[in-house]
């Protein structure tokens, strides 16, 4: 079951979260060992990228 969260963010908060998501997903894409250790799947990373794009386009 998917859960949806509604957040009220300022533009700078949304930009910071998008930046952090981008940085984290880059690290996870680059390291299979890190993904294996943390049990983060490629599907999880695609979902994070979708959220990041929504944050950057929500302005």
C-alpha positions as CSV (number, residue, x, y, z in Angstrom):
1,X,0.0,0.0,0.0
2,X,1.4,3.4,-1.0
3,X,1.4,6.2,1.5
4,X,1.2,9.8,0.4
5,X,2.5,12.6,2.5
6,X,1.7,16.2,2.1
7,X,4.4,18.7,3.1
8,X,4.2,22.4,3.0
9,X,7.7,23.5,2.1
10,X,9.3,26.8,1.2
11,X,11.1,27.0,-2.1
12,X,14.5,26.9,-0.4
13,X,13.5,23.8,1.6
14,X,12.3,22.0,-1.5
15,X,15.5,22.9,-3.3
16,X,17.6,21.6,-0.4
17,X,15.7,18.3,-0.2
18,X,16.0,17.9,-4.0
19,X,19.7,18.5,-3.8
20,X,20.1,16.0,-1.0
21,X,18.1,13.4,-2.9
22,X,20.2,14.0,-6.0
23,X,23.4,13.6,-4.0
24,X,22.3,10.5,-2.3
25,X,20.9,8.8,-5.4
26,X,24.2,9.5,-7.2
27,X,26.1,7.8,-4.5
28,X,23.8,4.8,-4.4
29,X,23.8,4.4,-8.2
30,X,27.6,4.5,-8.2
31,X,28.1,1.9,-5.5
32,X,26.5,-1.6,-5.7
33,X,28.2,-2.5,-2.4
34,X,26.5,0.5,-0.7
35,X,23.1,-0.5,-2.2
36,X,23.6,-4.1,-1.0
37,X,24.6,-3.1,2.5
38,X,21.7,-0.7,3.0
39,X,19.2,-2.9,1.0
40,X,18.3,-0.1,-1.3
41,X,17.0,-1.3,-4.6
42,X,17.2,0.4,-8.0
43,X,13.4,0.7,-7.8
44,X,13.9,2.7,-4.6
45,X,16.3,5.0,-6.4
46,X,14.0,5.5,-9.3
47,X,11.3,6.5,-6.8
48,X,13.6,8.9,-5.1
49,X,14.4,10.5,-8.5
50,X,10.7,10.9,-9.2
51,X,10.2,12.6,-5.9
52,X,13.2,14.9,-6.6
53,X,11.8,15.8,-10.0
54,X,8.4,16.7,-8.5
55,X,10.1,18.9,-5.9
56,X,12.1,20.8,-8.5
57,X,9.1,21.3,-10.8
58,X,6.6,22.2,-8.0
59,X,7.9,25.8,-7.8
